[in-house]
């Protein structure tokens, strides 16, 4: 398996709090924002920089800024929405697209029901967000859709992953880096990650 597990103590501490069944939706969302920002810090570490001259209150100097990179954040509906705010806190100029998928009850394949992307897909680097990488079907399908629309550089950011999901994305998109806060044991018979944290969408939005 090719997967980047982020072991920063703050990330691991906050993931444990999110796993707790007693953590309510308000705290769950806040923790997800915080973890997303910490993960985003690492994911964007390789962004190229360029020199730029600025006037400080005292003198001119040469500083650094991101070198013209256009970034896009693509949450997979609906749980992926929970990771958007944390990323926008870091990169407020990023464009946000949305991909909605459901599972066909007969074929069990992901089916697109909504797709709205920035108009300049081919010029952007994309970060696909989905808190739970379980079977990997939705994530792989979303990445395929982005590629079909012209995306060339894609990363996948998840909170918790199962080995089955990582392997599925690796198989279909071996060049796409996967970043997770936790790699769990396995899927149960209902496709939930064990030990996991339950249904992320329900816990984010307070539904059941």
SEVO-747172 format. One line per 8 residues: number of its first residue (from 0); for each residue x, y, z of N, C-alpha, C. Coordinates in nm, 2 decimals. Example, Ala and Ser with C-alpha at 12.3 -4.5 7.8 and 13.67 -1.06 7.14 Angstrom:
! residues 2
0	1.32/-0.57/0.78/1.23/-0.45/0.78/1.32/-0.33/0.78  1.28/-0.22/0.71/1.37/-0.11/0.71/1.29/0.00/0.79 .
END
This chain:
! residues 208
0	0.08/-0.12/0.00/0.00/0.00/0.00/0.09/0.12/0.00  0.04/0.22/-0.08/0.11/0.35/-0.08/0.02/0.45/-0.01  0.06/0.50/0.11/-0.03/0.59/0.18/0.06/0.67/0.28  0.03/0.80/0.29/0.11/0.88/0.39/0.02/0.90/0.51  0.07/0.84/0.62/0.00/0.85/0.75/0.07/0.96/0.83  -0.01/1.06/0.87/0.05/1.17/0.94/0.04/1.15/1.09  0.16/1.14/1.15/0.17/1.09/1.29/0.20/1.21/1.38  0.18/1.33/1.34/0.20/1.45/1.43/0.12/1.43/1.56 .
8	0.18/1.45/1.67/0.11/1.43/1.80/-0.03/1.51/1.81  -0.04/1.63/1.76/-0.16/1.70/1.76/-0.27/1.63/1.68  -0.23/1.58/1.56/-0.33/1.51/1.48/-0.38/1.39/1.54  -0.28/1.31/1.60/-0.32/1.18/1.67/-0.41/1.21/1.79  -0.38/1.31/1.86/-0.46/1.35/1.98/-0.61/1.38/1.94  -0.62/1.47/1.83/-0.75/1.51/1.79/-0.83/1.40/1.72  -0.76/1.31/1.65/-0.83/1.19/1.60/-0.90/1.11/1.71  -0.82/1.09/1.81/-0.88/1.01/1.93/-1.00/1.08/1.98 .
16	-1.00/1.21/2.00/-1.12/1.28/2.05/-1.23/1.26/1.95  -1.21/1.26/1.82/-1.32/1.24/1.72/-1.37/1.10/1.73  -1.29/1.01/1.76/-1.34/0.87/1.77/-1.44/0.84/1.88  -1.42/0.92/1.99/-1.51/0.91/2.11/-1.65/0.93/2.07  -1.74/0.83/2.10/-1.88/0.83/2.07/-1.95/0.94/2.14  -1.89/0.99/2.25/-1.95/1.10/2.33/-1.92/1.24/2.27  -1.84/1.25/2.18/-1.81/1.38/2.11/-1.92/1.42/2.03  -1.98/1.54/2.06/-2.10/1.59/1.98/-2.06/1.65/1.85 .
24	-2.16/1.69/1.77/-2.14/1.74/1.64/-2.06/1.87/1.64  -2.08/1.96/1.73/-2.01/2.09/1.74/-1.86/2.06/1.75  -1.82/1.98/1.85/-1.68/1.95/1.88/-1.62/1.87/1.77  -1.70/1.78/1.71/-1.66/1.70/1.60/-1.62/1.78/1.48  -1.70/1.88/1.45/-1.67/1.97/1.34/-1.55/2.05/1.36  -1.54/2.10/1.49/-1.42/2.19/1.52/-1.29/2.11/1.51  -1.29/1.98/1.56/-1.18/1.90/1.56/-1.14/1.87/1.41  -1.24/1.84/1.33/-1.22/1.81/1.19/-1.15/1.93/1.12 .
32	-1.20/2.05/1.15/-1.14/2.17/1.10/-0.99/2.18/1.13  -0.96/2.16/1.26/-0.83/2.17/1.31/-0.73/2.06/1.25  -0.78/1.94/1.24/-0.70/1.83/1.18/-0.68/1.86/1.03  -0.78/1.91/0.96/-0.77/1.94/0.82/-0.66/2.05/0.80  -0.66/2.15/0.88/-0.55/2.25/0.87/-0.42/2.20/0.90  -0.40/2.11/1.00/-0.27/2.05/1.02/-0.23/1.96/0.91  -0.32/1.88/0.85/-0.29/1.80/0.74/-0.25/1.88/0.61  -0.33/1.99/0.59/-0.31/2.08/0.48/-0.17/2.14/0.48 .
40	-0.13/2.17/0.60/0.01/2.23/0.62/0.11/2.14/0.57  0.10/2.00/0.59/0.19/1.91/0.54/0.18/1.88/0.39  0.05/1.87/0.34/0.03/1.84/0.20/0.08/1.95/0.11  0.07/2.08/0.16/0.12/2.19/0.07/0.27/2.22/0.09  0.34/2.14/0.16/0.48/2.17/0.19/0.56/2.18/0.07  0.53/2.11/-0.04/0.61/2.12/-0.16/0.57/2.22/-0.26  0.48/2.31/-0.22/0.44/2.42/-0.31/0.56/2.51/-0.35  0.59/2.54/-0.48/0.70/2.62/-0.51/0.69/2.76/-0.47 .
48	0.80/2.83/-0.44/0.80/2.97/-0.40/0.87/3.05/-0.51  0.84/3.18/-0.51/0.92/3.28/-0.59/0.95/3.40/-0.51  1.05/3.47/-0.55/1.09/3.60/-0.48/1.00/3.71/-0.52  0.96/3.79/-0.42/0.88/3.91/-0.44/0.93/4.02/-0.35  0.94/4.14/-0.41/0.98/4.26/-0.33/0.86/4.32/-0.26  0.87/4.35/-0.13/0.77/4.42/-0.06/0.82/4.53/0.02  0.74/4.63/0.05/0.77/4.75/0.13/0.72/4.73/0.27  0.81/4.71/0.36/0.77/4.70/0.50/0.75/4.84/0.56 .
56	0.70/4.86/0.68/0.70/4.99/0.74/0.83/5.06/0.75  0.94/4.98/0.74/1.07/5.04/0.76/1.16/5.04/0.63  1.15/4.94/0.54/1.23/4.94/0.43/1.18/4.84/0.33  1.24/4.83/0.21/1.21/4.73/0.11/1.28/4.60/0.14  1.22/4.49/0.11/1.29/4.36/0.12/1.24/4.26/0.02  1.31/4.15/0.00/1.27/4.05/-0.08/1.22/3.93/0.00  1.09/3.90/-0.02/1.03/3.79/0.05/0.99/3.67/-0.04  0.92/3.58/0.01/0.88/3.46/-0.07/0.72/3.46/-0.07 .
64	0.67/3.41/-0.19/0.53/3.38/-0.20/0.51/3.26/-0.29  0.40/3.20/-0.28/0.37/3.08/-0.36/0.37/3.12/-0.51  0.44/3.04/-0.59/0.47/3.08/-0.73/0.36/3.04/-0.82  0.25/3.12/-0.81/0.14/3.11/-0.91/0.06/2.98/-0.92  0.07/2.90/-0.81/0.00/2.77/-0.81/-0.15/2.80/-0.79  -0.23/2.74/-0.88/-0.37/2.75/-0.86/-0.42/2.62/-0.80  -0.49/2.63/-0.69/-0.53/2.51/-0.61/-0.68/2.50/-0.62  -0.73/2.38/-0.62/-0.87/2.35/-0.61/-0.90/2.24/-0.50 .
72	-1.01/2.26/-0.43/-1.05/2.17/-0.32/-1.18/2.10/-0.37  -1.18/1.97/-0.37/-1.30/1.90/-0.42/-1.35/1.80/-0.32  -1.45/1.85/-0.24/-1.51/1.76/-0.14/-1.60/1.66/-0.21  -1.60/1.53/-0.17/-1.69/1.43/-0.22/-1.82/1.45/-0.12  -1.93/1.48/-0.18/-2.05/1.50/-0.10/-2.10/1.37/-0.03  -2.14/1.38/0.09/-2.16/1.51/0.16/-2.05/1.53/0.27  -1.99/1.42/0.32/-1.90/1.43/0.43/-1.78/1.51/0.40  -1.73/1.51/0.27/-1.62/1.58/0.23/-1.63/1.73/0.26 .
80	-1.75/1.78/0.26/-1.77/1.92/0.29/-1.71/1.96/0.43  -1.71/1.86/0.52/-1.66/1.89/0.65/-1.51/1.93/0.66  -1.44/1.90/0.55/-1.29/1.93/0.54/-1.26/2.06/0.46  -1.36/2.12/0.41/-1.34/2.24/0.32/-1.30/2.36/0.40  -1.37/2.39/0.51/-1.34/2.51/0.59/-1.20/2.51/0.64  -1.15/2.40/0.68/-1.01/2.39/0.73/-0.91/2.43/0.62  -0.94/2.38/0.50/-0.85/2.40/0.39/-0.86/2.55/0.35  -0.98/2.61/0.35/-0.99/2.75/0.31/-0.93/2.84/0.41 .
88	-0.93/2.80/0.53/-0.86/2.88/0.63/-0.71/2.89/0.60  -0.65/2.79/0.54/-0.51/2.79/0.50/-0.49/2.86/0.37  -0.58/2.83/0.27/-0.57/2.88/0.13/-0.70/2.94/0.09  -0.72/3.06/0.14/-0.85/3.13/0.11/-0.88/3.15/-0.04  -0.77/3.16/-0.12/-0.79/3.18/-0.26/-0.82/3.06/-0.34  -0.82/2.94/-0.28/-0.85/2.82/-0.35/-0.99/2.81/-0.40  -1.02/2.75/-0.52/-1.15/2.73/-0.57/-1.21/2.60/-0.52  -1.34/2.60/-0.49/-1.40/2.48/-0.44/-1.50/2.42/-0.54 .
96	-1.48/2.30/-0.58/-1.57/2.22/-0.67/-1.64/2.12/-0.58  -1.74/2.05/-0.64/-1.82/1.95/-0.56/-1.84/1.83/-0.65  -1.83/1.71/-0.60/-1.86/1.59/-0.67/-1.95/1.51/-0.58  -2.07/1.47/-0.64/-2.17/1.39/-0.57/-2.18/1.25/-0.63  -2.17/1.15/-0.55/-2.18/1.01/-0.60/-2.27/0.93/-0.51  -2.34/0.84/-0.57/-2.42/0.74/-0.50/-2.39/0.60/-0.55  -2.42/0.50/-0.47/-2.39/0.36/-0.51/-2.51/0.30/-0.57  -2.50/0.25/-0.70/-2.60/0.18/-0.76/-2.63/0.05/-0.69 .
104	-2.76/0.03/-0.64/-2.79/-0.09/-0.56/-2.77/-0.22/-0.63  -2.78/-0.22/-0.77/-2.76/-0.34/-0.84/-2.62/-0.37/-0.88  -2.55/-0.27/-0.93/-2.41/-0.29/-0.97/-2.31/-0.27/-0.86  -2.36/-0.19/-0.76/-2.27/-0.15/-0.64/-2.16/-0.05/-0.69  -2.17/0.00/-0.81/-2.07/0.09/-0.86/-2.12/0.24/-0.83  -2.02/0.33/-0.81/-2.05/0.47/-0.78/-2.11/0.53/-0.91  -2.21/0.61/-0.89/-2.28/0.68/-1.00/-2.28/0.83/-0.97  -2.23/0.91/-1.07/-2.23/1.06/-1.05/-2.37/1.12/-1.05 .
112	-2.40/1.20/-0.95/-2.53/1.27/-0.96/-2.51/1.42/-0.95  -2.38/1.47/-0.92/-2.36/1.61/-0.92/-2.21/1.63/-0.95  -2.18/1.73/-1.03/-2.04/1.76/-1.05/-2.03/1.91/-1.10  -1.97/1.99/-1.01/-1.95/2.13/-1.04/-1.80/2.16/-1.01  -1.72/2.20/-1.11/-1.58/2.22/-1.10/-1.54/2.36/-1.14  -1.42/2.41/-1.10/-1.37/2.53/-1.15/-1.36/2.52/-1.30  -1.37/2.63/-1.37/-1.37/2.63/-1.52/-1.23/2.60/-1.57  -1.12/2.63/-1.50/-0.98/2.61/-1.54/-0.93/2.48/-1.48 .
120	-1.00/2.37/-1.50/-0.95/2.24/-1.44/-0.81/2.21/-1.47  -0.78/2.22/-1.60/-0.64/2.18/-1.64/-0.53/2.26/-1.59  -0.56/2.37/-1.53/-0.45/2.46/-1.48/-0.44/2.45/-1.32  -0.51/2.37/-1.26/-0.51/2.36/-1.11/-0.46/2.23/-1.06  -0.40/2.24/-0.94/-0.37/2.12/-0.86/-0.49/2.10/-0.77  -0.54/1.97/-0.76/-0.66/1.95/-0.68/-0.63/1.86/-0.56  -0.70/1.89/-0.45/-0.70/1.81/-0.33/-0.84/1.76/-0.31  -0.86/1.63/-0.32/-0.99/1.57/-0.30/-1.01/1.54/-0.15 .
128	-1.12/1.58/-0.09/-1.14/1.55/0.05/-1.26/1.46/0.07  -1.23/1.36/0.16/-1.34/1.27/0.20/-1.29/1.21/0.34  -1.36/1.24/0.45/-1.31/1.19/0.58/-1.28/1.04/0.59  -1.37/0.96/0.53/-1.36/0.82/0.55/-1.32/0.75/0.41  -1.21/0.68/0.41/-1.17/0.61/0.29/-1.20/0.46/0.32  -1.32/0.41/0.29/-1.36/0.28/0.33/-1.33/0.18/0.22  -1.43/0.16/0.13/-1.40/0.07/0.02/-1.32/0.13/-0.09  -1.31/0.27/-0.09/-1.24/0.34/-0.19/-1.31/0.36/-0.32 .
136	-1.43/0.31/-0.33/-1.50/0.32/-0.46/-1.54/0.47/-0.50  -1.59/0.54/-0.40/-1.62/0.68/-0.43/-1.50/0.77/-0.46  -1.40/0.75/-0.38/-1.28/0.83/-0.40/-1.21/0.80/-0.54  -1.21/0.67/-0.57/-1.15/0.64/-0.70/-1.23/0.69/-0.82  -1.37/0.69/-0.80/-1.46/0.74/-0.91/-1.44/0.89/-0.92  -1.43/0.96/-0.81/-1.41/1.11/-0.81/-1.28/1.14/-0.88  -1.18/1.07/-0.85/-1.05/1.10/-0.91/-1.06/1.07/-1.06  -1.12/0.96/-1.10/-1.14/0.93/-1.24/-1.22/1.05/-1.31 .
144	-1.32/1.10/-1.25/-1.40/1.21/-1.31/-1.32/1.33/-1.32  -1.24/1.36/-1.22/-1.15/1.48/-1.23/-1.05/1.46/-1.35  -1.00/1.35/-1.37/-0.90/1.32/-1.48/-0.97/1.34/-1.61  -1.10/1.29/-1.62/-1.17/1.30/-1.74/-1.20/1.45/-1.78  -1.21/1.53/-1.68/-1.24/1.67/-1.70/-1.11/1.75/-1.73  -0.99/1.68/-1.72/-0.87/1.75/-1.75/-0.77/1.77/-1.64  -0.80/1.73/-1.52/-0.71/1.75/-1.41/-0.58/1.66/-1.42  -0.47/1.72/-1.39/-0.34/1.65/-1.41/-0.27/1.62/-1.28 .
152	-0.30/1.70/-1.18/-0.23/1.68/-1.05/-0.33/1.67/-0.94  -0.35/1.55/-0.88/-0.45/1.53/-0.78/-0.39/1.46/-0.66  -0.44/1.51/-0.54/-0.40/1.44/-0.41/-0.53/1.41/-0.34  -0.53/1.30/-0.26/-0.65/1.26/-0.19/-0.62/1.28/-0.04  -0.71/1.35/0.03/-0.69/1.37/0.18/-0.81/1.31/0.25  -0.78/1.22/0.34/-0.88/1.16/0.42/-0.85/1.16/0.57  -0.95/1.15/0.65/-0.92/1.15/0.80/-0.88/1.00/0.84  -0.97/0.91/0.81/-0.94/0.77/0.85/-0.96/0.68/0.73 .
160	-0.87/0.58/0.71/-0.87/0.49/0.60/-0.87/0.35/0.64  -0.93/0.26/0.56/-0.91/0.12/0.58/-0.81/0.07/0.47  -0.74/-0.04/0.50/-0.65/-0.09/0.40/-0.72/-0.12/0.27  -0.84/-0.17/0.27/-0.91/-0.20/0.15/-0.93/-0.08/0.06  -0.96/0.04/0.12/-0.98/0.16/0.05/-0.85/0.21/-0.01  -0.75/0.20/0.06/-0.62/0.25/0.01/-0.57/0.16/-0.11  -0.59/0.03/-0.10/-0.55/-0.06/-0.20/-0.64/-0.03/-0.33  -0.77/0.00/-0.31/-0.85/0.02/-0.43/-0.81/0.15/-0.50 .
168	-0.78/0.26/-0.43/-0.73/0.38/-0.49/-0.59/0.36/-0.56  -0.50/0.29/-0.48/-0.37/0.26/-0.54/-0.38/0.19/-0.67  -0.48/0.09/-0.68/-0.49/0.01/-0.80/-0.54/0.09/-0.92  -0.63/0.18/-0.90/-0.69/0.26/-1.01/-0.61/0.38/-1.04  -0.55/0.44/-0.94/-0.47/0.56/-0.95/-0.34/0.56/-0.88  -0.25/0.48/-0.93/-0.12/0.46/-0.85/-0.04/0.58/-0.83  -0.06/0.68/-0.92/0.02/0.81/-0.91/-0.04/0.91/-0.82  -0.16/0.89/-0.76/-0.22/0.98/-0.68/-0.18/0.96/-0.53 .
176	-0.12/1.06/-0.47/-0.08/1.04/-0.33/-0.20/1.05/-0.24  -0.20/0.96/-0.14/-0.31/0.95/-0.04/-0.25/1.00/0.10  -0.32/1.09/0.16/-0.28/1.14/0.29/-0.39/1.11/0.39  -0.36/1.05/0.50/-0.46/1.01/0.60/-0.40/1.05/0.74  -0.49/1.07/0.84/-0.46/1.09/0.97/-0.44/0.96/1.05  -0.52/0.86/1.00/-0.51/0.72/1.07/-0.54/0.62/0.96  -0.46/0.51/0.97/-0.49/0.39/0.89/-0.54/0.28/0.98  -0.67/0.25/0.97/-0.73/0.15/1.07/-0.71/0.01/1.02 .
184	-0.78/-0.08/1.10/-0.76/-0.22/1.08/-0.82/-0.28/0.95  -0.95/-0.26/0.94/-1.03/-0.33/0.83/-1.17/-0.27/0.82  -1.24/-0.33/0.72/-1.39/-0.30/0.71/-1.47/-0.41/0.78  -1.58/-0.37/0.83/-1.67/-0.47/0.89/-1.76/-0.52/0.77  -1.86/-0.61/0.81/-1.95/-0.67/0.70/-2.04/-0.56/0.64  -2.05/-0.45/0.70/-2.14/-0.34/0.65/-2.06/-0.23/0.58  -1.93/-0.25/0.56/-1.85/-0.16/0.49/-1.80/-0.04/0.58  -1.82/-0.05/0.71/-1.77/0.06/0.80/-1.63/0.02/0.85 .
192	-1.55/0.13/0.86/-1.41/0.11/0.91/-1.41/0.08/1.05  -1.32/-0.02/1.09/-1.30/-0.06/1.23/-1.16/-0.03/1.27  -1.13/0.04/1.38/-1.23/0.08/1.48/-1.31/0.21/1.43  -1.25/0.29/1.35/-1.32/0.40/1.28/-1.38/0.50/1.38  -1.48/0.57/1.34/-1.54/0.67/1.42/-1.69/0.68/1.39  -1.75/0.58/1.32/-1.89/0.58/1.28/-1.91/0.65/1.15  -2.03/0.70/1.12/-2.06/0.77/1.00/-2.02/0.92/1.01  -1.91/0.95/0.94/-1.86/1.09/0.95/-1.96/1.19/0.91 .
200	-2.04/1.17/0.80/-2.14/1.27/0.76/-2.24/1.29/0.87  -2.29/1.18/0.93/-2.39/1.20/1.03/-2.34/1.27/1.15  -2.21/1.25/1.19/-2.15/1.31/1.30/-2.12/1.46/1.28  -2.09/1.49/1.15/-2.06/1.63/1.11/-2.19/1.71/1.12  -2.29/1.66/1.06/-2.41/1.73/1.04/-2.53/1.70/1.14  -2.50/1.62/1.23/-2.59/1.59/1.34/-2.72/1.51/1.29  -2.70/1.42/1.19/-2.81/1.34/1.14/-2.78/1.20/1.17  -2.89/1.12/1.15/-2.87/0.97/1.17/-2.94/0.90/1.06 .
END
